[in-house]
Amino acid sequence: MATNAWAQELQAERAALGRASTAGRVADVLRSHITEGRLQPGTRLSEEDLGAALGVSRNTLREAFRLLTHERLLVHEFNRGVFVRQLSNDDVRDLYRFRRILECGAIRQARESGLARGVLDGVRVAVEEGEAAALDARWVDVGTANMHFHQAVVALAGSPRIDQAMRHVLAELRLVFHVMAAPQTFHQPYLADNRRILQLLEEGDLAVAEESLSTYLDAAEAQLMAAYAHT
């Protein structure tokens, strides 16, 4: 029986994995829990607890761990085990450098090729999700909705490979957000920015939307770097 709270939560995923579960699907489950803030930096991932929670073998878990270590989400420490990774200042800078390429580039691509019908639906849903969570003071959920917003922005490029790269970036980024002691203080101001960017996209003003997003990412990076300076 799983003993850790995070492992108990993972039991709900067991049925979805099924008998023919693969390391890739287990990695998807763990990545999702990291992205949603349910697995925090420094958490030790016990093979025994995970195996009991998900009903998978140690070999499957070890392959999933290998995949997520390659994505920089986990780290293996000799004679200690596997842990959710804790990121450095340099990691934060590099993540935001990559985000500017992916997100601003996606809007630029959409500006050149045009917005496909329905492509803004995901952006709109994510904005509304964040605003609804804020009304209920669910600030961790606001952070998750913000992840969905940025994933939807990248989807404007219409590239499955870019979508996949962004999923990996956002999972890693969630490990950065834990440095913010007050999630409301960090996430709340960006609700208005998300709404503003959506409005610009709906109006077809993609050049200004790209510029606004770039400024937005600069501000977020500066906030996180200031928080890291005090840890």
C-alpha positions as a Markdown table, in Angstrom:
| # | Residue | x | y | z |
|---|---|---|---|---|
| 1 | Met | 0.0 | 0.0 | 0.0 |
| 2 | Ala | 1.4 | 3.4 | -0.9 |
| 3 | Thr | 2.3 | 5.5 | 2.1 |
| 4 | Asn | 3.1 | 8.9 | 0.7 |
| 5 | Ala | 0.3 | 11.4 | -0.1 |
| 6 | Trp | 1.5 | 12.0 | -3.6 |
| 7 | Ala | 1.7 | 8.2 | -4.2 |
| 8 | Gln | -1.9 | 7.8 | -2.9 |
| 9 | Glu | -3.0 | 10.5 | -5.4 |
| 10 | Leu | -1.4 | 8.5 | -8.2 |
| 11 | Gln | -3.6 | 5.5 | -7.4 |
| 12 | Ala | -6.4 | 7.2 | -9.3 |
| 13 | Glu | -4.3 | 7.0 | -12.5 |
| 14 | Arg | -3.9 | 3.2 | -12.2 |
| 15 | Ala | -7.0 | 2.2 | -14.0 |
| 16 | Ala | -6.1 | 4.5 | -17.0 |
| 17 | Leu | -2.8 | 2.8 | -17.4 |
| 18 | Gly | -4.3 | -0.6 | -17.9 |
| 19 | Arg | -2.4 | -3.9 | -18.1 |
| 20 | Ala | -0.5 | -2.9 | -21.2 |
| 21 | Ser | 1.0 | 0.1 | -19.5 |
| 22 | Thr | 4.3 | 1.3 | -20.9 |
| 23 | Ala | 7.2 | 3.4 | -19.5 |
| 24 | Gly | 6.1 | 6.3 | -21.7 |
| 25 | Arg | 2.6 | 6.3 | -20.3 |
| 26 | Val | 3.9 | 6.2 | -16.7 |
| 27 | Ala | 6.2 | 9.1 | -17.6 |
| 28 | Asp | 3.2 | 11.0 | -19.0 |
| 29 | Val | 1.4 | 10.5 | -15.6 |
| 30 | Leu | 4.4 | 11.7 | -13.6 |
| 31 | Arg | 5.0 | 14.6 | -15.9 |
| 32 | Ser | 1.4 | 15.7 | -15.5 |
| 33 | His | 1.6 | 15.6 | -11.7 |
| 34 | Ile | 4.8 | 17.7 | -11.9 |
| 35 | Thr | 3.2 | 20.2 | -14.2 |
| 36 | Glu | 0.1 | 20.5 | -11.9 |
| 37 | Gly | 2.4 | 21.2 | -8.9 |
| 38 | Arg | 1.5 | 17.9 | -7.1 |
| 39 | Leu | 5.1 | 16.6 | -7.2 |
| 40 | Gln | 7.4 | 19.2 | -5.7 |
| 41 | Pro | 11.1 | 19.7 | -6.1 |
| 42 | Gly | 13.1 | 17.5 | -3.8 |
| 43 | Thr | 10.4 | 14.8 | -3.6 |
| 44 | Arg | 12.0 | 11.3 | -3.4 |
| 45 | Leu | 10.1 | 8.9 | -5.8 |
| 46 | Ser | 10.0 | 5.5 | -4.1 |
| 47 | Glu | 9.9 | 2.6 | -6.5 |
| 48 | Glu | 7.9 | 0.6 | -3.9 |
| 49 | Asp | 5.3 | 3.3 | -3.4 |
| 50 | Leu | 4.9 | 4.1 | -7.1 |
| 51 | Gly | 4.8 | 0.5 | -8.1 |
| 52 | Ala | 2.0 | -0.1 | -5.6 |
| 53 | Ala | 0.1 | 3.1 | -6.7 |
| 54 | Leu | 0.3 | 2.5 | -10.4 |
| 55 | Gly | 0.5 | -1.3 | -10.5 |
| 56 | Val | 3.6 | -1.4 | -12.7 |
| 57 | Ser | 6.9 | -3.2 | -12.4 |
| 58 | Arg | 10.2 | -1.8 | -11.2 |
| 59 | Asn | 11.6 | -2.1 | -14.7 |
| 60 | Thr | 8.8 | 0.0 | -16.2 |
| 61 | Leu | 9.3 | 2.6 | -13.4 |
| 62 | Arg | 13.0 | 2.7 | -14.0 |
| 63 | Glu | 12.5 | 3.3 | -17.8 |
| 64 | Ala | 10.0 | 6.1 | -17.0 |
| 65 | Phe | 12.5 | 7.6 | -14.6 |
| 66 | Arg | 15.1 | 7.5 | -17.3 |
| 67 | Leu | 12.8 | 9.3 | -19.7 |
| 68 | Leu | 12.0 | 12.0 | -17.2 |
| 69 | Thr | 15.7 | 12.4 | -16.2 |
| 70 | His | 16.5 | 13.0 | -19.9 |
| 71 | Glu | 13.8 | 15.8 | -19.8 |
| 72 | Arg | 15.5 | 17.3 | -16.7 |
| 73 | Leu | 12.5 | 16.7 | -14.5 |
| 74 | Leu | 14.1 | 14.0 | -12.3 |
| 75 | Val | 17.6 | 13.4 | -11.0 |
| 76 | His | 19.2 | 10.2 | -9.8 |
| 77 | Glu | 21.4 | 10.5 | -6.7 |
| 78 | Phe | 23.8 | 7.6 | -6.1 |
| 79 | Asn | 22.9 | 5.5 | -3.1 |
| 80 | Arg | 19.9 | 7.8 | -2.4 |
| 81 | Gly | 17.4 | 7.2 | -5.2 |
| 82 | Val | 15.4 | 9.3 | -7.7 |
| 83 | Phe | 14.2 | 12.8 | -6.8 |
| 84 | Val | 12.1 | 15.5 | -8.5 |
| 85 | Arg | 14.8 | 18.0 | -9.7 |
| 86 | Gln | 15.5 | 21.3 | -8.1 |
| 87 | Leu | 16.4 | 24.0 | -10.7 |
| 88 | Ser | 19.2 | 26.6 | -10.6 |
| 89 | Asn | 19.3 | 30.2 | -11.6 |
| 90 | Asp | 20.9 | 29.2 | -14.9 |
| 91 | Asp | 18.1 | 26.8 | -15.5 |
| 92 | Val | 15.6 | 29.6 | -15.1 |
| 93 | Arg | 17.4 | 31.9 | -17.6 |
| 94 | Asp | 17.6 | 29.1 | -20.2 |
| 95 | Leu | 14.0 | 28.1 | -19.8 |
| 96 | Tyr | 12.8 | 31.7 | -20.5 |
| 97 | Arg | 15.2 | 32.0 | -23.4 |
| 98 | Phe | 13.6 | 28.9 | -24.9 |
| 99 | Arg | 10.1 | 30.1 | -24.0 |
| 100 | Arg | 10.6 | 33.3 | -26.0 |
| 101 | Ile | 11.6 | 31.3 | -29.0 |
| 102 | Leu | 8.6 | 28.9 | -28.7 |
| 103 | Glu | 5.8 | 31.3 | -27.7 |
| 104 | Cys | 6.7 | 34.5 | -29.5 |
| 105 | Gly | 7.7 | 32.4 | -32.5 |
| 106 | Ala | 4.3 | 30.7 | -32.5 |
| 107 | Ile | 2.5 | 34.0 | -32.6 |
| 108 | Arg | 4.9 | 35.2 | -35.4 |
| 109 | Gln | 4.2 | 32.0 | -37.3 |
| 110 | Ala | 0.5 | 32.5 | -36.9 |
| 111 | Arg | 0.8 | 36.1 | -38.1 |
| 112 | Glu | 2.6 | 35.0 | -41.3 |
| 113 | Ser | 0.3 | 32.0 | -42.1 |
| 114 | Gly | -3.0 | 33.3 | -40.5 |
| 115 | Leu | -5.1 | 31.9 | -37.7 |
| 116 | Ala | -7.0 | 28.7 | -38.4 |
| 117 | Arg | -10.6 | 28.5 | -37.5 |
| 118 | Gly | -11.1 | 27.6 | -33.8 |
| 119 | Val | -7.4 | 27.9 | -33.0 |
| 120 | Leu | -8.0 | 30.5 | -30.3 |
| 121 | Asp | -10.5 | 28.3 | -28.5 |
| 122 | Gly | -7.8 | 26.8 | -26.3 |
| 123 | Val | -6.4 | 30.2 | -25.4 |
| 124 | Arg | -9.9 | 31.4 | -24.5 |
| 125 | Val | -10.7 | 28.4 | -22.3 |
| 126 | Ala | -7.4 | 28.7 | -20.4 |
| 127 | Val | -8.0 | 32.4 | -19.7 |
| 128 | Glu | -11.5 | 31.7 | -18.4 |
| 129 | Glu | -10.2 | 28.7 | -16.4 |
| 130 | Gly | -7.7 | 31.0 | -14.6 |
| 131 | Glu | -10.2 | 33.7 | -13.9 |
| 132 | Ala | -12.7 | 31.2 | -12.4 |
| 133 | Ala | -10.0 | 29.7 | -10.2 |
| 134 | Ala | -9.0 | 33.2 | -9.0 |
| 135 | Leu | -12.6 | 33.9 | -8.0 |
| 136 | Asp | -12.4 | 30.9 | -5.7 |
| 137 | Ala | -8.9 | 31.9 | -4.5 |
| 138 | Arg | -7.5 | 28.6 | -5.9 |
| 139 | Trp | -4.1 | 30.1 | -6.6 |
| 140 | Val | -2.3 | 26.8 | -7.4 |
| 141 | Asp | -5.1 | 26.1 | -9.9 |
| 142 | Val | -4.5 | 29.6 | -11.4 |
| 143 | Gly | -0.9 | 28.6 | -12.0 |
| 144 | Thr | -2.1 | 25.4 | -13.7 |
| 145 | Ala | -4.5 | 27.4 | -15.9 |
| 146 | Asn | -1.6 | 29.7 | -16.8 |
| 147 | Met | 0.3 | 26.7 | -18.0 |
| 148 | His | -2.7 | 25.8 | -20.2 |
| 149 | Phe | -2.7 | 29.3 | -21.5 |
| 150 | His | 0.9 | 29.2 | -22.7 |
| 151 | Gln | 0.5 | 25.7 | -24.1 |
| 152 | Ala | -2.5 | 27.0 | -26.1 |
| 153 | Val | -0.4 | 30.0 | -27.3 |
| 154 | Val | 2.2 | 27.7 | -28.7 |
| 155 | Ala | -0.5 | 25.6 | -30.4 |
| 156 | Leu | -1.0 | 28.7 | -32.7 |
| 157 | Ala | 2.1 | 27.5 | -34.6 |
| 158 | Gly | 0.2 | 24.3 | -35.6 |
| 159 | Ser | 3.2 | 22.1 | -35.0 |
| 160 | Pro | 3.0 | 18.8 | -32.9 |
| 161 | Arg | 6.7 | 18.9 | -32.3 |
| 162 | Ile | 6.5 | 22.4 | -30.9 |
| 163 | Asp | 3.5 | 21.4 | -28.8 |
| 164 | Gln | 5.5 | 18.5 | -27.3 |
| 165 | Ala | 8.6 | 20.7 | -26.6 |
| 166 | Met | 6.3 | 23.1 | -24.8 |
| 167 | Arg | 4.8 | 20.4 | -22.6 |
| 168 | His | 8.3 | 19.5 | -21.5 |
| 169 | Val | 9.2 | 23.1 | -20.8 |
| 170 | Leu | 6.1 | 23.8 | -18.8 |
| 171 | Ala | 6.7 | 20.7 | -16.6 |
| 172 | Glu | 10.2 | 21.9 | -15.9 |
| 173 | Leu | 9.0 | 25.4 | -15.3 |
| 174 | Arg | 6.5 | 24.3 | -12.6 |
| 175 | Leu | 9.6 | 23.2 | -10.6 |
| 176 | Val | 10.7 | 26.8 | -10.7 |
| 177 | Phe | 7.4 | 28.2 | -9.5 |
| 178 | His | 7.7 | 26.5 | -6.2 |
| 179 | Val | 10.3 | 29.1 | -5.2 |
| 180 | Met | 7.5 | 31.7 | -5.0 |
| 181 | Ala | 6.3 | 31.6 | -1.4 |
| 182 | Ala | 3.0 | 33.4 | -2.2 |
| 183 | Pro | 1.4 | 31.9 | -5.4 |
| 184 | Gln | -1.3 | 34.6 | -5.4 |
| 185 | Thr | 1.2 | 37.4 | -5.5 |
| 186 | Phe | 3.0 | 35.7 | -8.4 |
| 187 | His | 0.1 | 34.4 | -10.5 |
| 188 | Gln | -2.7 | 37.0 | -10.0 |
| 189 | Pro | -1.2 | 39.9 | -12.0 |
| 190 | Tyr | -0.8 | 37.7 | -15.1 |
| 191 | Leu | -4.6 | 37.0 | -15.3 |
| 192 | Ala | -5.1 | 40.5 | -16.8 |
| 193 | Asp | -2.1 | 40.0 | -19.1 |
| 194 | Asn | -3.5 | 36.7 | -20.4 |
| 195 | Arg | -6.9 | 38.4 | -21.1 |
| 196 | Arg | -5.2 | 41.3 | -22.9 |
| 197 | Ile | -3.2 | 38.9 | -25.1 |
| 198 | Leu | -6.3 | 36.9 | -25.9 |
| 199 | Gln | -8.1 | 40.2 | -26.9 |
| 200 | Leu | -5.2 | 41.2 | -29.2 |
| 201 | Leu | -5.3 | 37.8 | -30.8 |
| 202 | Glu | -9.0 | 37.9 | -31.3 |
| 203 | Glu | -8.7 | 41.4 | -32.9 |
| 204 | Gly | -6.0 | 40.1 | -35.2 |
| 205 | Asp | -3.3 | 42.4 | -33.8 |
| 206 | Leu | -0.8 | 39.6 | -33.6 |
| 207 | Ala | 2.3 | 41.9 | -33.8 |
| 208 | Val | 1.3 | 43.7 | -30.6 |
| 209 | Ala | 0.3 | 40.4 | -29.0 |
| 210 | Glu | 3.8 | 39.1 | -29.7 |
| 211 | Glu | 5.3 | 42.2 | -28.2 |
| 212 | Ser | 3.1 | 42.0 | -25.1 |
| 213 | Leu | 4.0 | 38.4 | -24.6 |
| 214 | Ser | 7.7 | 39.2 | -24.8 |
| 215 | Thr | 7.3 | 41.9 | -22.1 |
| 216 | Tyr | 5.2 | 39.5 | -20.0 |
| 217 | Leu | 7.9 | 36.9 | -20.1 |
| 218 | Asp | 10.6 | 39.4 | -19.2 |
| 219 | Ala | 8.7 | 40.4 | -16.1 |
| 220 | Ala | 8.0 | 36.8 | -15.0 |
| 221 | Glu | 11.7 | 35.9 | -15.4 |
| 222 | Ala | 12.8 | 38.9 | -13.4 |
| 223 | Gln | 10.4 | 38.0 | -10.6 |
| 224 | Leu | 11.6 | 34.4 | -10.4 |
| 225 | Met | 15.3 | 35.5 | -10.5 |
| 226 | Ala | 14.6 | 37.9 | -7.6 |
| 227 | Ala | 13.0 | 35.1 | -5.7 |
| 228 | Tyr | 15.9 | 32.7 | -6.3 |
| 229 | Ala | 18.3 | 35.4 | -5.0 |
| 230 | His | 16.6 | 35.1 | -1.6 |
| 231 | Thr | 16.7 | 31.3 | -1.4 |
